[in-house]
Amino acid sequence: MRQGLAYFPGINQIVEGSISFAVGVSPSTATLTIAPQLHLTAEIGTLVFFDGETTLQWPNAKLLTNSFERNKSGLVWRLAIVDRRWLWQSSGGGGEISKGANLHYEDNSLIRVTEATLQDLATACLLAMGETDYDVSALPTTERPEVMWDKALPAAVLEDMCGQFGFNVVLGLDNRVRICRVGIGAELPETPDVVTSSGALEIPAIPRRICVVGPPTRYQVDMELEACGIENDRKNTIKAIDDLSYKPDEGWEWADLYGYDCIDNLKERNFALQSVFRYYRVKFPLRVPGFVDSHGNDNSEVQYPWQIRIEDTQCEYVVEDWNISEEQRRCSAAVIGGIFYNEFDGGTGNNVRTFNIAPYQFDPVISYDEQEDAALHNVNWHLGGEMQLGSAKWHYVVFDRPIYSKPSNSEYGIYAPAKLVLRAAITILDPGTFSPVRHYFYRDTEVGNRGEPRYEFYPDLYVWFRYDYELGIVLSNLDMLQERANHYLDGLINQYQTPRPQSITYAGLKYIELDGAIQQISFSVGKSGCATTVSRNSEQLRHVQPLTYRKLMGSVKSGLRENRANRLTLHQYQLRAGTP
């Protein structure tokens, strides 16, 4: 077996040395056994291994520790030297990256100026790490993960982000950084200098199903509204106007909407002025297109108001955005339409002459007559106040003026409640678990029943459903999100691949690059000979911690350094900052 030599600045006599070189952002370690000397003059330099034919170099390597040992040869020193990835760690400076990318408004529409691909984000991290020679071409260009990095450690967030998609950060022997797909890489060469070759079969514990899930599913619903008002009780309860205790004897049809002189009690009169024909609440049960209940029924009903949270937007996109990608489109604002009398437009009757208010038959906020307009314009409205528990809105709408319709027969009075529909997005609480309804993308592992499924959360898997009246079907973005979910599932499945580990020891120094499959290489030089041991789909050299452990500890250290227990979305950041 060929002998080899090792060099490091300031060290006079190196007896033997070994290197364990592995993938990831944590530095690998070389161990040098040297004769005692008075001083170690260099702390940082280039570590060189040479066997007469092949030269391996670690530029910017750092002397980490020095220990003493007495053996049969006498007193020797053992030095631990780490590769240049020590510069990526916080202890070595590490740099910082502050960047928000692919941020979304509350309606889940992308803030376009923040758009960045996965390759763009990896490049930004590498530049923040001080790298100039790198290759990120293996990363998909279709993915745009939402990130909010605030003074983050670039190497840590790079490894975390790449790991979500099934990629490793690899520093090669050529001193170049590459992003490699886990499990994909070169085969180990079977050459005459092979000393030993071994293999094995590792069978990981695989869950029966892998699931990825996003935020609560959004459903666009046309919610029929009924006129309501504030009751004169201690709780200011919202009731239908015909159930109010101060309803006039002759009914609301003949009341003066701007005076209510027919109500003697001053407090009740103020309640009437504030709420009657101005407050409209959602009628239940509410049929939701796309909602599948616990019994598997499509387009199921929501029975109770506490089950839904009403948003200020629709799932439908702004028309002007139809010529851009779906991910960039903005959601339209919530809209109200129906049958009402617009007293400021000079009309003598209701805005729509014939109208079927029931959803799923005709579009209730669009009129099919050019002379009629079913949408409510030039009227300010907002959703009711916040509930005491949680962030769900009360399920009523407040107008800035009375909204009513004109009875077709004057014998029935002057005023009647308007027939209104609120079109908005909602999220739903499951009546069984009282937790938000979410859509799960999953993949069975085909290994039978081995434990419970594994669930992972990804905030960009935002699912919506809405009904299209022209096509008569329920639309969704599931097809668009399925491709993205597949990338996440691929990365998670790769963690459970059944690898066929292989380890080969070669005589001399063998130049073999690390990649997604070849995850660790060990070199040794000294009087006893020079050898290279390469591991494929395994990390059998246990004096280097396994990659999963190194990633875990890197995440823990990064979290302690930056207090990043919860990575903020834009909305969470705004809430913590106290902005609306």
C-alpha positions in Angstrom: 0.0 0.0 0.0 1.3 3.4 -1.0 2.5 5.8 1.8 1.4 9.4 1.9 2.3 12.7 3.4 0.3 15.5 5.0 1.2 19.2 5.3 -0.3 22.1 7.3 1.4 25.5 7.8 3.5 25.7 11.0 3.6 22.0 11.7 7.1 20.5 11.5 6.5 16.7 11.6 3.2 15.0 10.9 3.3 11.3 11.8 0.0 10.4 10.3 -3.3 11.9 9.3 -6.9 11.1 8.4 -9.8 13.1 6.9 -13.5 12.3 7.1 -15.2 14.4 4.4 -19.1 14.5 4.4 -22.0 16.4 2.8 -23.9 19.1 4.6 -23.1 22.6 5.9 -21.3 21.4 9.1 -17.5 21.3 8.7 -15.8 17.9 8.4 -12.8 17.1 10.6 -9.2 16.0 9.9 -7.1 14.4 12.6 -3.3 14.8 12.5 -0.8 13.0 14.8 2.3 15.1 15.1 5.5 15.2 17.1 5.5 17.7 20.0 6.8 21.1 19.0 7.3 24.4 20.8 4.7 26.5 18.9 1.9 26.1 16.5 2.5 29.2 14.3 -0.6 28.9 12.1 -4.2 28.6 13.0 -5.6 28.9 9.4 -4.1 27.5 6.3 -4.3 24.8 3.5 -4.3 21.2 4.6 -2.7 19.0 2.0 -2.6 15.2 1.6 -0.3 13.7 -1.0 0.5 10.1 -2.0 2.9 10.8 -4.9 0.2 10.8 -7.5 -2.9 12.5 -6.1 -3.1 15.7 -4.1 -6.1 16.7 -1.9 -6.4 20.2 -0.5 -8.5 21.9 2.1 -8.1 25.6 1.7 -8.9 27.9 4.7 -8.9 24.9 7.1 -8.8 25.8 10.7 -6.9 24.3 13.6 -9.7 23.5 16.1 -8.2 21.5 19.1 -4.9 20.0 20.3 -4.7 17.0 22.6 -1.8 15.1 24.1 -1.3 11.3 24.2 1.6 9.0 25.3 1.9 5.7 23.4 4.7 3.3 22.6 6.3 5.9 20.4 6.4 8.4 23.2 4.5 11.6 23.6 2.5 12.7 20.6 0.0 15.5 19.8 -3.3 15.1 18.1 -4.7 18.0 16.2 -8.3 18.4 15.0 -8.6 20.5 11.8 -11.9 21.5 10.2 -12.6 22.3 6.6 -13.5 25.8 5.5 -17.2 25.3 6.3 -16.3 26.6 9.8 -16.6 30.0 8.1 -20.3 29.2 7.5 -21.0 28.7 11.2 -21.9 31.5 13.6 -18.7 30.8 15.5 -16.8 31.6 12.4 -18.8 34.7 11.5 -21.3 32.9 9.2 -22.7 36.1 7.8 -26.4 36.9 7.8 -29.3 37.0 5.4 -32.4 39.1 5.7 -34.9 38.4 3.0 -38.6 37.9 2.5 -39.6 35.9 -0.6 -42.9 34.7 -2.1 -44.9 36.6 0.5 -48.7 36.5 0.3 -51.5 38.8 1.2 -54.1 37.5 3.6 -56.1 36.4 0.5 -53.2 34.2 -0.5 -52.3 36.3 -3.6 -48.6 36.6 -4.2 -46.9 39.9 -3.6 -45.2 40.0 -7.0 -42.2 42.1 -6.1 -41.2 39.3 -3.6 -41.3 36.5 -6.1 -38.2 34.2 -6.2 -37.6 30.7 -7.4 -35.9 28.0 -5.2 -32.7 28.5 -7.3 -32.9 32.3 -6.6 -33.1 31.7 -2.9 -30.3 29.2 -2.8 -28.1 31.6 -4.8 -28.9 34.4 -2.3 -27.9 32.2 0.6 -24.6 31.1 -1.1 -23.7 34.7 -1.8 -24.4 35.7 1.8 -22.1 32.8 2.8 -19.3 34.4 0.7 -19.4 31.7 -2.0 -18.6 32.6 -5.6 -18.2 29.1 -7.3 -21.4 27.1 -6.9 -24.0 25.1 -8.9 -27.7 25.2 -8.0 -29.0 23.9 -11.4 -30.3 20.6 -9.8 -33.0 22.6 -7.9 -36.4 22.9 -9.6 -37.2 26.2 -11.1 -41.0 25.9 -10.6 -40.9 26.0 -6.8 -41.4 29.3 -4.9 -41.3 28.6 -1.2 -42.5 31.4 1.2 -39.6 32.5 3.5 -39.1 35.2 6.0 -35.5 35.4 7.0 -34.6 38.0 9.5 -30.9 38.2 10.3 -30.8 34.4 9.7 -27.7 32.3 9.4 -27.4 31.7 5.6 -26.0 28.1 5.8 -28.7 27.0 8.2 -31.6 28.3 6.2 -30.1 27.0 3.0 -29.8 23.5 4.4 -33.3 23.7 5.9 -34.9 24.9 2.7 -33.1 22.4 0.4 -33.9 19.5 2.8 -37.6 20.2 2.4 -37.3 19.4 -1.3 -35.0 16.4 -0.9 -31.6 18.1 -1.6 -28.3 18.2 0.2 -25.7 21.0 0.3 -22.4 19.5 -0.9 -18.9 21.0 -0.7 -16.7 19.1 -3.2 -13.1 18.2 -3.2 -12.7 20.7 -5.9 -13.8 23.4 -3.4 -17.0 24.0 -5.3 -20.5 24.0 -3.6 -23.2 22.0 -5.3 -26.8 21.3 -4.4 -27.5 17.6 -5.1 -30.7 15.5 -5.0 -30.6 13.0 -2.2 -29.9 9.4 -3.3 -28.9 10.5 -6.9 -25.2 10.2 -7.7 -22.3 8.3 -9.2 -21.5 4.6 -8.7 -18.3 3.7 -6.9 -15.6 2.7 -9.4 -14.5 -1.0 -9.3 -10.8 -0.5 -10.1 -7.7 -2.6 -9.5 -6.7 -0.6 -6.5 -9.8 -1.8 -4.5 -8.6 -3.3 -1.2 -11.9 -4.2 0.4 -15.6 -3.9 -0.7 -18.6 -4.4 1.5 -22.3 -3.9 1.2 -25.4 -4.1 3.4 -29.2 -3.5 3.4 -30.6 -0.9 5.6 -34.4 -1.1 6.2 -35.7 2.1 7.7 -38.9 2.3 9.7 -41.4 3.5 7.0 -44.8 5.0 7.9 -47.7 3.6 5.9 -48.5 7.0 4.4 -46.7 10.3 4.0 -49.0 13.4 4.1 -48.3 17.1 3.4 -50.8 19.7 4.4 -51.2 23.4 4.0 -53.2 26.2 5.7 -57.0 25.9 6.2 -58.8 25.3 2.9 -60.7 28.3 1.5 -64.1 27.9 0.1 -65.9 30.6 -2.0 -69.5 30.7 -1.0 -72.6 32.6 -1.9 -74.2 33.2 1.5 -77.8 34.3 1.6 -78.4 37.1 4.0 -81.4 38.0 6.2 -82.2 41.4 7.8 -81.4 41.5 11.5 -81.0 44.1 14.3 -79.6 44.7 17.8 -81.8 43.4 20.6 -82.3 45.6 23.7 -80.7 43.2 26.2 -77.4 43.2 28.1 -75.6 41.3 25.4 -76.8 43.4 22.4 -77.8 40.1 20.8 -78.2 40.1 17.0 -81.7 38.8 16.0 -83.9 38.7 12.9 -85.8 42.0 12.6 -89.2 40.3 13.1 -87.9 38.8 16.4 -86.9 42.1 17.9 -88.8 43.0 21.0 -89.3 46.6 19.8 -90.8 45.7 16.4 -93.5 48.2 15.7 -97.1 46.9 15.9 -97.7 47.7 12.2 -94.4 46.1 11.3 -91.2 47.5 9.7 -92.9 47.9 6.3 -94.4 51.3 7.2 -91.7 52.5 9.5 -89.7 55.7 8.9 -86.2 54.3 8.2 -84.5 57.5 9.1 -86.5 58.4 12.3 -88.4 55.4 13.7 -90.7 57.8 15.6 -93.0 54.8 16.0 -90.6 53.4 18.7 -91.1 55.2 22.0 -88.1 53.9 23.9 -85.1 56.1 23.0 -82.5 53.3 23.4 -84.5 51.0 21.3 -85.1 53.7 18.7 -81.3 54.2 18.5 -80.8 50.5 18.1 -83.3 50.5 15.2 -81.5 53.5 13.6 -78.2 51.7 14.0 -79.1 48.3 12.8 -82.6 47.7 11.2 -82.2 47.3 7.4 -78.5 48.1 7.9 -77.5 44.7 9.5 -77.8 41.5 7.4 -76.6 38.1 8.7 -75.8 34.8 7.1 -78.5 32.2 7.0 -77.8 28.7 8.1 -77.5 25.9 7.2 -75.0 27.0 4.5 -74.2 24.7 1.5 -70.5 24.9 0.7 -69.3 23.9 -2.8 -66.3 21.6 -2.6 -66.7 20.9 1.1 -66.6 17.1 1.8 -68.0 16.3 5.3 -66.8 13.5 7.6 -69.3 11.2 5.9 -67.8 11.8 2.5 -70.7 13.9 1.2 -69.7 16.4 -1.5 -70.9 20.0 -1.4 -71.9 19.5 2.2 -73.7 21.9 4.5 -72.4 23.8 7.4 -74.9 23.8 10.2 -73.7 26.4 12.7 -72.2 29.9 12.5 -69.3 29.0 14.8 -68.0 26.6 12.1 -67.0 29.3 9.6 -64.7 32.3 9.4 -65.7 34.8 6.8 -62.9 36.6 4.9 -62.9 40.0 3.1 -62.0 38.4 -0.2 -63.1 35.8 -2.7 -61.2 32.8 -4.1 -62.0 34.2 -7.5 -59.3 36.2 -9.2 -59.3 39.8 -10.4 -60.2 39.8 -14.1 -57.2 41.9 -15.1 -54.8 39.2 -13.7 -56.0 36.4 -16.0 -53.0 36.8 -18.3 -50.5 36.1 -15.6 -49.6 32.9 -13.8 -52.1 31.6 -11.2 -49.6 32.0 -8.4 -49.3 35.8 -9.1 -53.0 36.6 -9.3 -54.9 38.7 -6.8 -58.1 37.6 -5.2 -61.1 39.8 -5.8 -62.7 41.6 -2.9 -65.9 40.1 -1.3 -69.0 41.3 -3.1 -72.7 41.6 -2.3 -75.5 41.3 -4.8 -79.2 40.5 -5.0 -82.5 42.4 -5.1 -82.6 45.8 -3.5 -83.9 49.3 -4.1 -81.2 51.8 -5.0 -82.8 55.1 -3.9 -79.9 57.2 -5.1 -80.0 56.1 -8.7 -83.4 57.6 -9.4 -85.1 54.3 -10.0 -88.7 53.6 -9.1 -88.4 49.9 -8.4 -85.9 47.2 -7.4 -82.7 46.9 -9.3 -83.5 43.4 -10.6 -87.1 42.6 -11.8 -86.9 38.8 -11.7 -84.3 37.0 -9.7 -83.7 33.5 -8.2 -81.8 33.9 -5.0 -81.0 30.2 -4.5 -77.3 29.5 -5.2 -76.1 27.0 -7.7 -78.8 27.8 -10.2 -78.0 31.4 -11.4 -75.2 33.7 -10.4 -76.8 35.9 -7.7 -74.3 38.8 -8.1 -74.5 39.1 -11.9 -77.6 40.2 -13.9 -78.2 38.7 -17.3 -80.1 41.9 -18.4 -77.9 44.8 -19.5 -80.4 47.2 -18.0 -80.1 45.6 -14.5 -77.2 45.2 -12.1 -77.4 42.6 -9.4 -74.2 43.9 -7.6 -74.4 46.4 -4.8 -72.3 49.5 -5.8 -71.4 52.8 -4.1 -72.5 51.5 -0.7 -69.9 51.1 2.1 -70.2 47.9 4.1 -68.0 45.8 6.4 -68.2 42.5 8.2 -69.4 42.6 11.8 -67.1 43.1 14.8 -64.5 40.6 16.1 -65.7 37.8 18.5 -64.2 37.6 21.9 -62.6 34.3 21.2 -60.3 33.9 18.3 -60.2 36.0 15.1 -63.5 34.8 13.6 -65.9 37.5 12.5 -69.5 37.7 13.6 -71.5 36.5 10.7 -73.3 39.7 9.7 -72.7 42.6 7.4 -73.1 46.3 8.4 -74.1 48.9 5.7 -73.6 52.6 6.0 -77.3 53.3 5.1 -80.5 51.3 5.0 -80.7 48.6 2.3 -84.2 47.4 1.4 -86.4 46.4 -1.4 -89.8 47.7 -2.6 -92.7 45.3 -2.3 -94.4 44.7 -5.6 -97.8 45.4 -4.1 -98.1 48.7 -2.1 -100.7 47.0 0.2 -97.7 45.3 1.8 -96.0 48.5 2.8 -93.2 50.7 1.5 -90.2 48.8 2.7 -89.2 45.1 2.7 -85.9 43.4 3.5 -83.5 43.2 0.5 -82.8 39.7 -0.8 -79.0 39.7 -0.6 -76.1 37.3 -1.1 -72.6 37.8 0.2 -69.9 36.2 -2.0 -66.8 35.6 0.0 -64.2 33.0 1.0 -64.6 31.1 4.2 -62.7 28.6 6.2 -64.5 25.9 8.1 -64.1 24.2 11.5 -64.7 20.5 11.4 -67.8 19.8 13.6 -66.1 16.6 15.0 -62.6 17.9 15.9 -63.4 21.7 16.1 -60.2 22.2 14.1 -59.8 23.9 10.6 -60.6 21.8 7.6 -57.5 21.3 5.5 -56.6 19.4 2.3 -54.1 16.6 2.6 -51.8 15.5 -0.2 -50.5 12.0 0.5 -48.6 9.1 -0.9 -48.9 5.5 0.4 -45.6 3.8 0.9 -47.0 0.4 0.0 -45.5 -1.3 3.0 -48.7 -2.3 4.8 -49.8 -1.0 8.1 -46.6 0.2 9.8 -47.6 2.7 12.3 -49.5 6.0 11.8 -49.1 8.3 8.8 -46.5 11.1 8.9 -47.8 14.7 8.5 -45.7 17.7 7.5 -47.0 21.3 7.2 -46.1 23.5 4.2 -47.6 27.1 4.3 -47.7 27.4 0.5 -50.1 24.5 -0.1 -53.1 26.9 0.0 -56.2 25.1 -1.4 -59.3 26.8 -2.6 -62.7 25.7 -4.1 -65.4 27.8 -5.8 -68.5 27.2 -7.9 -68.5 28.2 -11.6 -72.1 29.0 -12.7 -71.3 29.0 -16.4 -69.7 25.6 -16.3 -71.9 24.3 -13.6 -69.0 22.6 -11.7 -66.8 23.2 -8.7 -63.3 24.5 -9.6 -60.2 24.3 -7.5 -56.4 24.8 -7.6 -55.7 21.2 -6.6 -54.0 20.3 -9.9 -51.6 23.3 -9.7 -50.7 22.4 -6.1 -50.3 18.7 -6.7 -47.1 19.2 -8.6 -45.7 21.3 -5.7 -46.9 18.8 -3.2 -45.2 16.0 -5.2 -41.8 17.8 -4.7 -42.4 17.8 -1.0 -43.5 14.2 -1.0 -40.5 13.2 -3.0 -38.2 14.8 -0.5 -39.9 13.1 2.4 -40.0 9.7 0.7 -36.3 9.9 -0.1 -35.7 10.0 3.6 -37.2 6.5 3.8 -35.6 5.0 0.7 -34.2 1.5 1.2 -30.6 2.1 0.2 -28.1 -0.5 -0.6 -25.1 0.9 1.3 -21.7 0.2 -0.2 -18.3 0.9 1.2 -15.1 0.5 -0.7 -11.5 1.0 0.5 -9.0 1.9 -2.2 -5.2 1.9 -2.0 -3.8 5.4 -2.1 -5.7 8.7 -2.4 -8.7 8.3 -4.7 -10.2 11.5 -6.1 -14.0 10.8 -5.9 -16.5 13.7 -5.6 -19.3 13.8 -3.1 -22.9 14.0 -4.4 -26.4 13.0 -3.4 -25.5 9.3 -3.0 -21.8 9.4 -2.1 -22.2 11.1 1.2 -18.9 10.5 3.0 -15.2 9.9 2.1 -12.3 9.1 4.4 -8.6 9.5 3.6 -5.6 8.4 5.6 -1.9 8.9 5.2 1.1 7.8 7.3 3.8 5.2 7.7 1.3 2.3 7.7 0.1 3.3 4.2 -2.3 5.5 2.4 -6.0 4.6 1.7 -9.3 6.0 0.7 -12.6 4.7 2.1 -15.8 5.8 0.3 -19.4 5.3 1.5 -22.4 5.3 -0.9 -25.9 5.7 0.5 -24.5 5.4 4.0 -22.4 7.1 6.7 -20.5 4.3 8.2 -17.6 6.3 9.6 -19.1 7.1 13.0 -16.4 9.4 14.3 -18.3 11.9 12.1 -21.8 12.4 13.4 -24.6 11.3 10.9 -26.0 13.8 8.5 -29.4 13.8 10.1 -27.8 14.5 13.5 -25.7 17.3 12.0 -28.8 18.9 10.4 -30.7 18.6 13.7 -28.0 20.2 15.7 -27.5 22.9 13.1 -31.2 23.8 13.3 -31.1 23.9 17.1 -28.1 26.2 17.2 -29.6 28.4 14.5 -32.8 28.6 16.4 -31.1 29.6 19.7 -29.0 32.2 17.9 -31.9 33.8 16.1 -34.9 33.0 18.3 -36.6 31.5 15.3 -38.8 28.9 17.0 -41.6 30.1 14.7 -40.7 31.3 11.2 -43.0 34.3 10.5 -45.2 34.7 7.5 -45.9 38.2 6.4 -49.2 38.3 8.2 -47.8 36.9 11.4 -45.0 39.5 11.2 -47.6 42.3 10.8 -49.6 41.1 13.7 -46.5 41.0 16.0 -45.5 44.4 14.8 -48.9 45.8 15.6 -49.7 46.8 12.0 -53.2 46.3 10.6 
